[in-house]
């Protein structure tokens, strides 16, 4: 346990940030899986909408510092390719 006041505060901040990041990462994975599931179902409109929402969430993760911008670009590109290939 920290004895220094500033370190105690940093520990509290870390707990909050960790929880927020975990939540955002979880939502990101959910959106991606939803897009892939919609593509598997064959519903083009639903798949396109789910893809758009997943890409939006990936961009939000970049703005929050959760993902690096090149990582986000790669994920969006791969996700789009997967959705398109599953739609046929």
C-alpha positions in Angstrom: 0.0 0.0 0.0 1.3 3.4 -0.9 2.2 5.9 1.8 2.5 8.9 -0.4 -0.6 11.0 -0.9 0.0 11.5 -4.6 0.5 7.8 -5.2 -2.7 7.0 -3.4 -4.6 9.4 -5.7 -2.8 7.8 -8.8 -4.0 4.4 -7.6 -7.6 5.6 -7.4 -7.3 7.1 -10.8 -5.9 3.9 -12.2 -8.8 1.9 -10.9 -11.3 4.2 -12.7 -9.4 4.3 -15.9 -9.0 0.5 -15.9 -12.7 0.0 -15.5 -13.5 2.5 -18.2 -11.0 0.9 -20.6 -12.3 -2.6 -19.9 -15.9 -1.4 -20.6 -14.9 0.2 -23.9 -12.8 -2.8 -25.0 -15.7 -5.1 -24.2 -18.2 -2.9 -26.2 -15.7 -2.8 -29.1 -15.6 -6.6 -29.3 -19.4 -6.8 -29.0 -19.9 -4.4 -31.9 -17.4 -6.3 -34.1 -19.0 -9.7 -33.3 -22.5 -8.2 -34.0 -21.3 -7.0 -37.4 -19.9 -10.4 -38.3 -23.1 -12.2 -37.1 -25.2 -9.8 -39.1 -23.1 -10.6 -42.2 -23.4 -14.3 -41.5 -27.2 -14.0 -41.4 -27.2 -12.6 -44.9 -29.1 -9.4 -44.1 -27.1 -6.8 -46.1 -28.8 -3.7 -44.6 -28.3 -5.0 -41.0 -24.7 -5.9 -41.7 -23.9 -2.5 -43.2 -25.4 -0.8 -40.2 -23.6 -3.0 -37.8 -20.4 -2.4 -39.7 -20.9 1.3 -39.5 -21.5 1.2 -35.8 -18.4 -1.0 -35.2 -16.2 1.4 -37.2 -17.6 4.3 -35.2 -16.8 2.6 -32.0 -13.2 1.8 -33.2 -12.8 5.5 -34.0 -14.0 6.4 -30.6 -11.5 4.1 -29.0 -8.7 5.9 -30.9 -9.9 9.3 -29.7 -10.0 8.0 -26.1 -6.4 6.6 -26.4 -7.5 3.0 -26.2 -6.2 2.1 -29.6 -3.4 3.4 -31.8 -4.7 5.0 -35.0 -2.9 2.5 -37.2 -4.2 -0.4 -35.2 -7.7 1.0 -35.6 -7.2 1.4 -39.4 -6.1 -2.2 -39.7 -9.0 -3.5 -37.6 -11.5 -1.5 -39.7 -10.0 -2.7 -42.9 -10.0 -6.3 -41.9 -13.5 -6.1 -40.4 -14.8 -4.6 -43.7 -13.2 -7.3 -45.7 -14.7 -10.0 -43.5 -18.1 -8.6 -43.7 -18.0 -8.2 -47.5 -16.7 -11.8 -47.9 -19.4 -13.2 -45.7 -22.1 -11.3 -47.6 -20.9 -12.8 -50.8 
